[in-house]
Amino acid sequence: MLKIIDVHKTFNAGTINEKKALTGVNLTLNEGDFVTVIGGNGAGKSTLLNMIAGVYPVDSGQILIDEIDVTKSPEYKRAKYLGRVFQDPMTGTAADMQIDENLAIAGRRGLARTLKSGVTKKEREQYRELLKELDLGLEDRLTSKVGLLSGGQRQALTLLMATLRRPKLLLLDEHTAALDPKTASKVLDMTNKIVAKNNLTTLMITHNMSDALRIGNRLIMMNSGKIIFDVEGEEKKKLTTADLLEKFKISSGEELDNDRMLLS
C-alpha cells in the first residue's frame, strides 16, 4: 500500500542552516499494516509523513501509494488517497462550521461538487450512528459549532473525518500528544478500533514508547533521517521499553536524550 524508495530530503542546502532530514529512507507497508514510528528530536519522523503527504517535494527517490507513483504529485492530488490527523486538535476541522457540515466536507473528499443540499437527511443519520460509536455525546450535537468542542472531542471528530472515506493510507502525527493522559488514552483506543474495523493501512508517529509497543503490528525507529530499527509481529510483542532504549543505543551508537520519550 505504501512504498518509499531511497528518499532523501535536505532543508536549506548549502547554507549554515543545512539540515539533512531524510537520508536514503526505504520503507514498504503492506495493506492493513499498522506501523508506529518513534525516534528522538530531529529524527525525521514528521518530515517522513510530510514527504508522503506531498507537503514538501523530495530531493530524490520515489513514493508509491497503492502502486501509484505520487513522487511528483502536489499535495492536493494525493489527498484523495490519504487521511491525516495532526498533533494540534485545532487543525483538521473548520471551527465556525457545524459538526455535520465538517463531516459532510470529509465525506465529499475527492468527489465532484454539485448544487445539492449541503447535508442530506440520510447523511445526518449516518453521521449520528458514527458519532455514537465515539461515546462522547456528539451524536446529539450535530448542529453545534466545532469550535465549541473540547480538544479531545475535536481530535476524535478529526479522526472520524480522516477515515470517513476509508483512505488508502492513514497518517497520524502524534495525534494524542496535545491531550491530557485520560483523553489521549481514549482517542488512542478509538484509533485502534477504527483502524481495525476498516483494515486501514496506518503510519502513526508517537513519542510514547509504551503506546508504540502496545499499538499496531509493527514498529520502526528513526534517527538522523534513517530507519535504524524495524520490528513486527511476535518479536514486537515481546519487546519492552528497556529493550527499545537498548536497541536505540546499539543502532545509533548514542543514548536517547528525548525527555518526552523517556518520561513517557
Residue, then its C-alpha position, 0 to 999 in steps of 0.5 A: m500500500l505504501k512504498i518509499i524508495d531511497v528518499h532523501k530530503t535536505f532543508n536549506a542546502g548549502t547554507i549554515n542552516e543545512k539540515k539533512a532530514l531524510t537520508g536514503v529512507n526505504l520503507t514498504l507497508n503492506e495493506g492493513d499494516f499498522v506501523t508506529v514510528i518513534g525516534g528522538n528530536g530531529a529524527g525525521k519522523s514528521t518530515l517522513l509523513n510530510m514527504i508522503a503527504g506531498v507537503y514538501p517535494v523530495d530531493s530524490g527517490q520515489i513514493l508509491i501509494d497503492e502502486i501509484d507513483v505520487t513522487k511528483s504529485p502536489e499535495y492536493k492530488r494525493a489527498k484523495y488517497l490519504g487521511r491525516v490527523f495532526q498533533d494540534p486538535m485545532t487543525g483538521t476541522a473548520a471551527d465556525m462550521q457545524i459538526d455535520e457540515n465538517l463531516a459532510i466536507a470529509g465525506r465529499r473528499g475527492l468527489a465532484r461538487t454539485l448544487k445539492s443540499g449541503v447535508t442530506k437527511k440520510e447523511r445526518e443519520q449516518y453521521r449520528e450512528l458514527l458519532k455514537e460509536l465515539d461515546l462522547g455525546l456528539e451524536d446529539r450535537l450535530t448542529s453545534k459549532v466545532g469550535l465549541l468542542s473540547g480538544g479531545q472531542r475535536q481530535a476524535l471528530t478529526l479522526l472520524m473525518a480522516t477515515l470517513r472515506r476509508p483512505k488508502l493510507l492513514l497518517l497520524d502525527e502524534h495525534t494524542a500528544a496535545l491531550d491530557p493522559k485520560t483523553a489521549s488514552k481514549v482517542l488512542d483506543m478509538t484509533n485502534k478500533i477504527v483502524a481495525k474495523n476498516n483494515l486501514t493501512t496506518l503510519m502513526i508517529t508517537h513519542n510514547m514508547s509504551d503506546a508504540l509497543r502496545i499499538g499496531n503490528r509493527l514498529i520502526m525507529m528513526n534517527s538522523g533521517k534513517i530507519i535504524f530499527d524495524v520490528e513486527g509481529e511476535e518479536k514486537k510483542k515481546l519487546t519492552t521499553a528497556d529493550l527499545l532504549e537498548k536497541f536505540k543505543i546499539s543502532s545509533g551508537e548514542e543514548l536517547d536524550n528525548d525527555r518526552m520519550l523517556l518520561s513517557 
